[in-house]
Amino acid sequence: MPAQRVRIDKSAPSVYKRLIAVSAEVAEAAAAAGLGRDVIELVNLRSSQINRCAYCLNLHAAAGRAAGLTEQQLDVLAAWREAPGLFDDVQRAALEIAELVTELPAHAAADAAYDRATDVLDEAQTSALIWAAVTINAFNRVSVVSGYEVRARA
């Protein structure tokens, strides 16, 4: 049985509501930059995989399907570099950003990932995707530290 956790969304609801508002604003910025919801869901999913956030993976896999991601894309997401034909250039650039923001690699690796992504993305898209990755990383931490559980689907 896991240790009892403080549900920080419940103990500080006004802070959590602000995080949700940030997420909504990021979604608006992404749409304004011409990024589809599928691209944002790839960022959400890849960051959640890296952070091992089962709750967010469960939530965003369903959202990704609703946004048009295929089962095959979801199946191979952890190894997306080995499946270049399944992801378009913008999706691949978004996955680069997701990993860059989530893993915070050493400067040389970070620069290389950033360069690969910005070869495809414009400034508004890059900014929106970085914010999307920052935001899902915050949600991952809230979920993991608070001990959110995934319930079996009926």
N, C-alpha and C positions, 0 to 999 in steps of 0.2 A: 504494500500500500504506500503510495507516494506521500511525502510530508505535506501537511496542511499548508497551503499557500495563501498569501494575501492577494486578492483579486484587485489589482490596482485600478482597473477600470471602474470597479464598484466603490472603492474607497476614495477615489478622487475623480468623480464623474465629470466635473467641469474640464479637467485636463484632458480626459479621454475624448470628450466631445470636441475639443479643439483639435486633437489629432485627427479625428474623423473629418472635421472641416478642412484641415490641411489636405487630406487625401482627396476630398471633393474638388478642391481648388487645383490640385495637381492633375486630376482627371480632366478638368476644363482646359488647363494649359496644354495638355497632351492633345486633346481634340482640336484645339485652336492651331496647334503646330502640324496638324494633319496626320497624327498617329492614331491608328485604330485601337479599339479596346483589346483586340487580340495581342497587340504588341505590349501593352501595359500588363496584361495577364501573364505573358511570358516572363516579364521582369518580376512580377509577384511570385510566380512559381519557382523560377530559378533561385532567387534570393531565399525563398522559404526552404528549398531543398538544401542549400548550403547551410542554413541555420538550423536545419532539422526541426522545423516547426510543423508538426503534423496537423495542427488545427488550421493553419493558414493554407497548407497544401490541400487539404480537404475542401476548404472554402473556394480557393482560387482555381482548382482543377474544374470544379463545376462552372465557375464563372468563365473560365477559358473555353470550355466546350460551348457555352452559350454565346461567346464572342466569336466562335468559328474555328477555334483550334481543333485539329483532328486528333483522334485517338492515337494515331501513329506519332504525331508531334509530341503528345503528352507522354507516350511510352518511352521515347528516346531522349527526352529533354535533358536528362543528366549527362548525356553524351552527345549533345547537339553538334559539336565540332566534327564528330565522326559521321554525321548525317547531313552533309551540306545541301543535298537536294530537297530536304524537307522544310527548310526555312529560307525565306527570301532575304535579301540583303539588309533590309530595315530590321527584320526580326533578329538576324544575326548580330547586327550592331547593338540592338537593345540588350541582347544576351551578354555581349561584351561589357556593356555599362553595368548590368546587374551584377556580374561577377566582380568587376572593378570596385564598385561601391561596397559590396558585401565583404569581399576578401581583403580589401585595402593592401594590395601587393606592394612589394618594393618599388621604388621610383621607376626603374628601367622597365619593369613589367607593366606598371601602371601607365607609363607613357606610351608603350607599344599598344596596349589595349585601347587607350583613349584615341590614339592615332587611327587605329583600324575602324573604330566606331565613327569618328568624325570625318572619315573619308566618305561616309554614306549619309550621315545626318547633318542637318544644318544647326545653327546655334539654338534656335527655339526648341527643336526636337531633342538635342543633346541635353539642354537644361531640363526639359520636362521629364526625360528618362532618368536623369540623375536624381531629380526630386522624387520620382516614383520609387526608385531603389532606396533612397533614404527613408521614405515613408513606410514601405513594406518592412524594412529592417527594424524600424521602430515598433510596428505592429508585431513582428516576430518576437521581439524581446518582451513586449507586454504579454503575449500569449505563452511563451515558454516560461518566463519567470513566474507568471501567475498560475501556471499549471493547468491551462485550458486543456480539456480532453476532447477527443474526437469520439462522437457517438456513432454506433453502427447505424447505417441507413435501414429503414424499414422496408 
